[in-house]
Amino acid sequence: MEKGALKADWLPAFKAVPRELFVPDVIWPGRAGMNRQGDRVIRSEEPDTWWEAVYQDAPITTQWDDGAYTGPGKGRIPSSSSSMPTMVFSMLDALDVDAGQRVLEIGTGTGWNAALLSHRLGGENVFTVELDGTSAREARKRLNDAGFDPVSIIGDGAEGYPEGAPYDRLIATASIGSVPRRWIEQTKPGGIILAPWGPTYGGEAVVRLSVSGDGSASGWFVGSSAFMRLRAQRVQRTHVREYLGGRKWPADGTRSVTAVSPDAVGDWPIMFAIGVQVPSAFPWMESYDDGSYTLWLRDTAVTSWATADYEKGREEFEVYQSGPRRLWDEVEAAYLWWEKQGRPGFDRFGLTVDADGEHVWLDSPGNPVPVRSA
């Protein structure tokens, strides 16, 4: 999402609800546009660094490993954060709320988003769900201390909150790979669902879905995003050793060469276009000191793998593949399709959810993106 996201109608909320009221004393500062965190910062020990992080337009990690890691340095997987301000206000602008509307927020996090919505709509019209009990209670205290009283629920965001339904708007601050049916059921016809959506492979963008009376929802992707996954939809990624069955690489892999560079398939929008076509698969890069690397591809069913070796200056790249799915062939075909379509960005893609499932399309709902395998 672009700079200039703070529109005039959200300016009073921004001034009344400063970010620092909703940033914990222990944080891991991030950098804009990058999924990388700095080392732990404790406010009482490094107040200047803490304040600098709060007023940067960058995300701030506030929890690792669902709260299991609390020490110095960094944990394994970031599990909660304060989103970068331009993303927060871009999404609130896309939500397009009006006075008196009821909003369900999925993922309370630190509570800042719920506070902004409460200032605009009144706490009685804001419902916010958080799975992590500790995060929910800490956010509730911050909200109350700041003078806001939305309806706060500790529960599974994938289930929504039927007791408060129907809602005019639903906004998720955790990413999904499939729109929960409960969200559509709990949103009024004509209502909006706004959520970061991305395939297992990688690449992600915020989708703005309009809900229809027949129980379907459809709409465009409105901008790039990179959120932590909704816990109910996390994918367990098995180590490469499980795919090789205890044998040394390349094990039973069959060799081939490709003219498509592994370096060409790594940008966020390209990963999105590939991931939509190549479901239930994910990449991993094994880097070497000389700047070369191996791109690993694996499927979530633990049946197939592939590697593609990158070396700078080469025009052909060595590939090995094993299993019923030829994962590099799928990725290569998906990449070539993306090139043939004119290298579309997120703004040319849309999503429809109906009785037949979910369908990503290009330019119009009648032009579905092909699916290579499953």
C-alpha positions in Angstrom: 0.0 0.0 0.0 1.2 3.5 -0.8 2.2 6.5 1.3 -0.6 9.1 1.8 -2.8 6.4 3.2 -4.0 8.7 6.0 -7.2 10.3 4.6 -8.9 13.3 6.1 -11.8 11.3 7.7 -9.3 9.2 9.7 -7.1 12.2 10.8 -9.1 12.9 14.0 -8.7 9.2 15.1 -5.0 9.3 14.3 -4.5 12.3 16.5 -6.7 11.0 19.3 -5.3 7.5 19.4 -1.5 7.7 19.2 0.3 4.5 18.4 2.6 4.6 21.5 -0.4 3.9 23.8 -0.7 0.5 22.1 2.9 -0.6 21.8 4.2 -2.9 24.6 7.3 -2.1 26.6 9.2 -5.1 25.0 9.4 -5.0 21.2 11.4 -6.2 18.2 11.5 -3.3 15.7 11.0 -4.1 12.0 11.7 -2.5 8.7 9.2 -1.2 6.2 8.6 -3.7 3.3 10.7 -6.4 4.9 9.8 -9.3 7.1 12.9 -8.8 9.3 13.1 -7.9 12.9 15.8 -6.2 14.9 16.9 -7.5 18.3 14.7 -7.1 21.4 14.2 -3.6 22.7 13.1 -2.9 26.3 11.6 0.5 26.8 13.1 1.1 30.3 16.5 0.2 29.1 16.5 1.8 25.6 13.8 4.5 25.6 15.2 6.4 22.6 15.3 3.3 20.5 11.8 2.3 21.6 10.4 5.7 20.7 12.2 5.7 17.4 10.6 2.4 16.5 7.1 3.6 17.5 7.3 6.6 15.1 8.8 4.8 12.2 6.5 3.6 9.4 7.4 0.0 10.0 5.9 -3.0 11.7 6.9 -3.9 15.3 6.9 -7.5 16.4 5.4 -7.9 19.8 5.4 -11.7 20.3 7.4 -14.7 19.2 6.3 -18.3 19.0 2.8 -17.7 20.5 4.5 -16.2 23.6 6.8 -19.2 24.2 9.9 -17.1 23.5 10.5 -14.0 25.6 14.3 -13.8 25.8 16.9 -11.6 24.2 17.5 -11.7 20.5 14.7 -13.3 18.4 12.5 -16.3 18.6 11.7 -18.7 15.7 8.4 -17.4 14.3 6.9 -14.0 14.9 3.3 -14.4 16.1 1.9 -10.9 16.9 2.8 -7.4 15.9 1.8 -3.8 15.6 1.3 -3.2 11.8 3.0 -0.4 10.0 0.9 2.8 10.2 0.5 3.2 6.4 -0.9 -0.3 6.2 -3.3 0.3 9.1 -4.7 3.4 7.6 -4.8 2.0 4.0 -6.9 -0.9 5.2 -9.2 1.3 7.3 -9.7 3.5 4.3 -10.5 0.5 2.1 -12.9 -0.7 4.8 -15.0 2.4 4.0 -17.0 2.6 7.3 -19.9 4.9 8.0 -21.3 6.1 11.4 -23.5 3.5 13.0 -22.0 0.5 11.2 -21.0 -2.6 13.2 -17.5 -3.9 12.5 -15.9 -7.3 13.5 -12.2 -7.2 13.7 -10.3 -10.5 13.5 -7.0 -10.3 15.5 -7.0 -7.7 18.3 -3.2 -7.8 18.5 -2.0 -4.7 20.5 -5.5 -3.1 20.3 -4.5 -0.1 18.2 -6.8 -0.9 15.3 -9.8 -1.6 17.6 -9.1 1.8 19.3 -9.1 3.6 16.0 -12.4 2.0 15.0 -13.9 2.7 18.4 -13.0 6.4 18.1 -14.7 6.5 14.7 -17.8 4.3 15.4 -18.2 4.0 19.1 -17.0 1.0 21.1 -20.5 -0.5 21.1 -20.2 -1.0 17.4 -16.7 -2.6 17.4 -16.2 -6.3 18.1 -12.6 -7.6 18.2 -11.6 -11.3 18.5 -8.1 -12.5 19.7 -7.1 -16.1 20.1 -4.2 -15.5 22.4 -5.5 -14.9 25.9 -2.5 -13.0 27.1 -2.5 -10.6 24.1 -6.3 -10.2 24.4 -6.1 -9.2 28.1 -3.1 -6.8 27.6 -4.9 -5.2 24.6 -8.1 -4.8 26.7 -6.1 -3.0 29.4 -4.6 -0.6 26.8 -8.0 0.0 25.3 -9.6 0.8 28.7 -6.7 3.0 29.8 -7.1 5.0 26.5 -10.8 5.4 27.2 -12.2 2.8 24.8 -14.6 -0.1 25.4 -15.1 -2.3 22.3 -16.6 -5.8 22.7 -13.5 -7.9 23.2 -13.6 -11.6 22.8 -11.0 -14.3 23.4 -11.7 -16.9 20.7 -10.8 -18.4 17.4 -11.0 -15.7 14.8 -11.8 -18.2 12.1 -15.2 -18.7 13.8 -15.9 -15.0 13.8 -18.3 -13.9 16.6 -21.9 -15.0 15.8 -23.3 -13.3 19.0 -22.7 -9.9 17.5 -23.7 -10.7 13.9 -24.7 -9.5 11.4 -21.9 -7.0 10.7 -21.6 -4.3 8.1 -17.8 -4.7 7.9 -15.3 -7.4 8.8 -11.6 -6.7 8.9 -8.8 -9.2 9.5 -5.3 -8.3 10.7 -4.0 -11.8 10.2 -3.6 -13.3 6.8 -5.6 -16.2 5.4 -5.3 -18.6 2.5 -9.0 -19.4 2.5 -11.9 -17.2 3.5 -13.7 -18.8 6.5 -17.3 -19.5 5.7 -18.4 -18.1 9.1 -17.1 -14.6 8.0 -19.4 -14.5 5.0 -22.3 -15.9 7.0 -21.9 -13.2 9.7 -21.6 -10.3 7.2 -24.7 -8.5 5.9 -25.5 -8.7 2.2 -23.8 -5.7 0.7 -21.3 -5.7 3.5 -17.5 -5.8 3.1 -14.8 -8.3 4.2 -11.3 -7.0 4.1 -8.5 -9.4 4.7 -4.9 -10.2 3.7 -5.1 -13.3 1.5 -2.2 -15.3 0.1 -1.5 -18.8 -1.2 0.7 -21.3 0.7 3.6 -20.6 -1.8 4.0 -17.0 -0.8 2.9 -13.6 -2.0 0.0 -11.8 -0.4 -2.4 -9.0 -0.9 -5.4 -7.4 0.8 -8.6 -8.5 -0.8 -11.8 -6.5 -0.6 -14.8 -8.7 -0.9 -18.5 -7.6 -1.3 -20.9 -10.1 0.2 -24.0 -11.1 -1.8 -27.4 -12.3 -0.6 -26.7 -15.7 -2.1 -23.9 -16.3 0.4 -21.1 -15.6 -2.1 -18.5 -12.9 -1.9 -16.3 -11.4 -4.6 -13.9 -8.5 -5.1 -10.5 -7.1 -6.1 -7.1 -7.2 -4.4 -6.3 -3.7 -3.3 -2.6 -3.8 -2.3 0.4 -5.8 -1.3 0.6 -7.0 2.3 2.6 -9.3 4.6 0.7 -10.3 7.7 1.2 -13.2 10.2 -1.0 -16.2 9.4 -4.3 -16.8 11.2 -3.4 -19.6 13.6 -6.2 -21.8 12.3 -4.7 -21.7 8.8 -1.0 -22.1 9.6 0.8 -24.7 7.4 3.2 -27.1 9.0 6.4 -27.2 6.9 8.3 -30.4 7.1 12.1 -30.5 6.9 13.8 -31.4 3.6 15.2 -34.6 5.2 11.7 -36.0 5.4 11.3 -35.7 1.6 14.7 -37.3 0.9 13.8 -40.3 3.1 17.2 -40.4 4.8 19.1 -40.4 1.5 21.6 -37.7 0.4 20.4 -35.2 -2.2 19.6 -35.7 -5.0 18.3 -39.1 -3.8 15.9 -40.4 -6.5 15.5 -37.0 -8.2 15.6 -36.8 -11.9 17.8 -34.2 -13.5 16.9 -31.6 -16.1 17.9 -28.0 -17.0 15.8 -24.9 -17.4 16.2 -21.5 -19.0 14.0 -19.9 -16.3 16.2 -18.5 -13.6 15.3 -19.3 -10.0 16.0 -15.6 -9.4 13.1 -14.7 -11.7 10.4 -16.3 -9.5 11.1 -14.7 -6.1 9.4 -11.3 -6.1 6.3 -11.0 -4.0 3.7 -10.4 -6.8 5.3 -13.2 -8.9 5.1 -15.6 -5.9 1.4 -14.7 -5.5 0.8 -15.5 -9.2 2.7 -18.8 -8.9 1.1 -19.8 -5.6 -2.4 -19.4 -6.9 -1.6 -21.8 -9.8 0.6 -24.2 -7.7 -1.4 -25.0 -4.6 -0.1 -26.7 -1.5 3.5 -26.1 -2.3 6.1 -23.8 -0.8 9.7 -22.6 -1.5 12.8 -22.3 0.6 16.2 -20.8 -0.3 19.5 -22.5 0.8 22.2 -19.9 0.3 25.9 -20.3 -0.1 28.9 -18.0 0.6 29.6 -17.3 -3.1 26.2 -15.8 -3.7 24.7 -18.9 -5.4 21.8 -20.7 -3.9 19.5 -23.7 -4.2 15.7 -23.0 -4.5 13.9 -25.9 -2.8 10.3 -26.6 -3.6 8.1 -28.9 -1.4 4.5 -30.0 -1.2 2.5 -30.0 2.0 1.5 -33.6 1.5 5.2 -34.6 1.7 5.1 -36.5 -1.5 7.2 -34.3 -3.9 10.2 -32.0 -4.0 12.3 -30.2 -6.5 15.5 -28.1 -6.5 16.8 -25.5 -8.9 20.3 -24.2 -8.5 21.1 -20.5 -9.1 24.5 -19.2 -10.2 25.0 -15.7 -11.3 25.8 -15.3 -15.0 24.4 -18.7 -16.1 21.8 -19.0 -18.8 20.7 -22.6 -17.9 20.0 -23.9 -14.4 20.2 -27.4 -13.1 16.9 -28.9 -11.7 16.2 -32.1 -9.8 12.6 -33.3 -9.2 11.1 -36.2 -7.3 7.6 -37.5 -6.6 4.2 -37.5 -8.4 4.2 -33.7 -8.7 6.9 -32.2 -10.8 7.0 -29.0 -8.8 9.6 -27.1 -10.8 7.7 -27.8 -14.0 4.5 -26.4 -12.3 6.3 -23.3 -11.0 7.9 -22.7 -14.4 4.6 -23.1 -16.3 3.0 -20.7 -13.8 5.8 -18.1 -14.3 5.5 -18.3 -18.0 1.7 -17.8 -17.8 2.3 -14.7 -15.7 4.7 -13.3 -18.3 2.3 -14.1 -21.1 -0.4 -12.1 -19.3 1.8 -9.0 -19.3 3.3 -9.5 -15.8 0.2 -8.4 -13.9 0.5 -6.8 -10.4 -1.9 -7.4 -7.6 -4.4 -4.8 -8.8 -5.4 -7.0 -11.8 -6.3 -10.0 -9.6 -9.6 -10.7 -7.8 -11.2 -13.4 -5.7 -14.6 -15.0 -5.7 -15.9 -17.3 -2.9 -19.0 -19.2 -3.7 -20.6 -22.7 -3.3 -18.0 -24.1 -5.6 -15.1 -22.9 -3.5 -12.6 -20.1 -4.0 -11.4 -18.8 -7.4 -8.7 -16.2 -8.1 -9.3 -14.4 -11.4 -7.4 -12.0 -13.6 -9.1 -8.8 -14.8 -12.7 -10.2 -14.4 -14.5 -13.0 -12.6 -15.0 -14.8 -15.9 -11.3 -15.3 -16.4 -10.1 -17.7 -13.7 -6.4 -18.2 -13.1 -5.5 -21.8 -14.0 -4.5 -24.3 -11.3 -1.6 -26.5 -12.3 -2.0 -29.3 -9.8 -3.2 -30.1 -6.2 
